[in-house]
Amino acid sequence: MQIGILQTGHAPDALIDRSGDYPAMFARLLDGRGLTFRTWAVVDGEFPASIHDAQGWLITGSRHGAYEDHPWIPPLEAFIRDAYAAAVPLVGICFGHQIIAKAMGGRVEKYRGGWSVGPTPYDFDGETLTLNAWHQDQVVERPAQARVIASNGFCENAALLYGDRAFTVQAHPEFTGDFIDGLIRTRGRGLVPDPLLDDAVARLDTPLQDRMIADRIAGFFKHPRG
């Protein structure tokens, strides 16, 4: 099954040689699950010609906000709505989670409670899964079509399911502890309060359930649809 990756941001230049850019991280996360990938860098203005250029779409994270004024955001929202209407499955991670919610009528804002960084537990319908987080923005009002399937005390809408059409997660299952450490060094200091960063560094060896989310993503894409 071919998945189109809609790349909405770039990893820091200092980390790409070691970790790769975001599409490479998703290819590693989802390796061995019967998926192939092609990337369109929508952040650089590169869009697919059609919502049917792939059998499903994965929207990456980004340092940009879904509410910011960038020329590529309105066409991305239109693409999301068109794919949703045609039942071409969508998966969104962090920014992808937020932009799908916004495109479908939800609201995203810079959360007044601050940042979530590093290994973070989430309640997925009664099952606790720990995933790496790196965000301040949140979905604060979910679309009518969306059902909450994961949350915690900091992030109410941590994962959303839109029937069999979209599955979105606020956390970053594609981020390893090494990459979080690199983000702290290259982007975090001066942006995120030091005590939060120091606490995250101390927890970077916490076991993660990223492979369980990878299974859920692959299962969602491959779920039979009429």
GIPETA-V200008 format. One record per run of one state. SS is the DSSP state (a for helix, b for strand, c for the rest). FROM is the first residue (numbers start at 1). TO is the last residue. Records with the same first field share a line. If there is no record, write none. Layout:
# GIPETA-V200008
SS=FROM-TO / FROM-TO
This chain:
# GIPETA-V200008
c=1-1 / 7-12 / 20-21 / 30-35 / 41-41 / 45-55 / 60-70 / 86-88 / 94-94 / 104-106 / 111-115 / 125-126 / 136-136 / 142-146 / 152-158 / 163-165 / 170-176 / 190-191 / 193-193 / 203-209 / 223-226
b=2-6 / 36-40 / 56-59 / 89-93 / 107-110 / 116-124 / 127-135 / 137-141 / 147-151 / 159-162 / 166-169 / 189-189 / 192-192
a=13-19 / 22-29 / 42-44 / 71-85 / 95-103 / 177-188 / 194-202 / 210-222
